[in-house]
Amino acid sequence: MIVTLSGLPGSGKTSVAKELASRYGFVIISAGEQFRKLAKERGVSLQEFGRIAESDPSIDLMIDNRQKELAKGHKMALVEGRLAGRTIDADLKIWLKAPLEVRAERISKREGIPVSQALEETRIREASEAMRYKAFYNIDQNDWTCYDLIIDTGLWDAKGVVEIISTAIEGLGKK
């Protein structure tokens, strides 16, 4: 089974992915982890690497292709990333959403930075990504029609979101 888990920064993708992996034995394939690794290898911040990626489509394309390759190699793959639901042929495609303020608070805690900084960096990052996805793929990040399930993670904690997704996964097995 292949499941994609997509959403904006701070929507809970990583927390939910870890819970689902623990419950079902999914191998997590994370676009964000790959992007962060590449930024670190180049010695630049995520924000700076985002600016580099705006003029170099090969970065996003490389990450997308790598995710596709890795997903094919596992019986139980959970592909986590902003474009995963649009680029991966999956059994279940999920979009996690939450208000910007909620996401900024989560990012603030995770990164150990002030909420105001998390808000500003998140706005910049999202604008950069929206521009890249539109230019490189003609994707509108606000169009969620390709997803099977959309969950507002501002309403439930990670365990609650996992319960909702588990119901969907188990329902697929009954078809």
Order of alpha helices (4+ residues) and beta strands (2+ residues): beta-alpha-beta-alpha-alpha-alpha-beta-alpha-beta-alpha-alpha-beta-alpha
